[in-house]
């Protein structure tokens, strides 16, 4: 498994609250949910390489 890249993320507190609730609803951590959302957006945009 590839090592994950760490980086700081500044985010509006209200948006973080939304993400926190959404992540809990999906049984994910906030970090895991943000990664999931970004991966789905990259797939839809055709930016993620096909496996």
GICOR-V231447 format. One record per residue. N is the residue number from 0. RES is the residue in one small letter. PHI is phi in degrees with one decimal (999 if undefined). OMEGA is omega in whole degrees, -180 to 180 (* if undefined). D_CENTER is the distance of its C-alpha to the mean C-alpha in Angstrom with 2 decimals. Layout:
n,res,phi,omega,d_center
N,RES,PHI,OMEGA,D_CENTER
N,RES,PHI,OMEGA,D_CENTER
This chain:
n,res,phi,omega,d_center
0,x,999,-179,18.05
1,x,-69.2,177,16.84
2,x,-71.2,-179,16.19
3,x,-86.3,-180,12.77
4,x,-86.5,176,12.97
5,x,-97.1,173,12.87
6,x,-157.5,179,12.88
7,x,-74.0,179,13.38
8,x,-130.7,175,11.34
9,x,-97.2,-175,13.63
10,x,-143.3,178,12.55
11,x,-58.1,-178,15.02
12,x,-58.2,179,15.92
13,x,-67.2,177,16.26
14,x,-66.2,177,12.78
15,x,-60.0,179,11.57
16,x,-60.4,177,14.02
17,x,-62.2,-180,12.76
18,x,-63.0,-180,9.16
19,x,-63.3,179,11.12
20,x,-66.4,-180,13.42
21,x,-60.1,179,11.13
22,x,-61.0,179,9.37
23,x,-62.3,178,13.02
24,x,-62.2,-178,14.23
25,x,-99.5,-180,12.15
26,x,58.5,177,13.20
27,x,-125.1,169,9.92
28,x,-76.7,177,9.32
29,x,-61.1,179,7.33
30,x,-59.8,179,5.90
31,x,-62.5,-179,5.57
32,x,-71.9,176,4.28
33,x,-61.1,178,1.51
34,x,-62.0,178,2.49
35,x,-59.8,-179,4.35
36,x,-63.4,179,4.43
37,x,-65.6,179,4.95
38,x,-64.1,179,7.09
39,x,-63.3,178,8.79
40,x,-64.4,179,9.59
41,x,-64.6,177,10.93
42,x,-62.0,-179,12.91
43,x,-61.2,-179,14.37
44,x,-83.2,-179,15.37
45,x,72.5,-177,17.03
46,x,-96.7,-178,15.46
47,x,-94.1,-179,14.40
48,x,-61.7,177,17.61
49,x,-72.9,179,19.20
50,x,-96.0,*,19.90
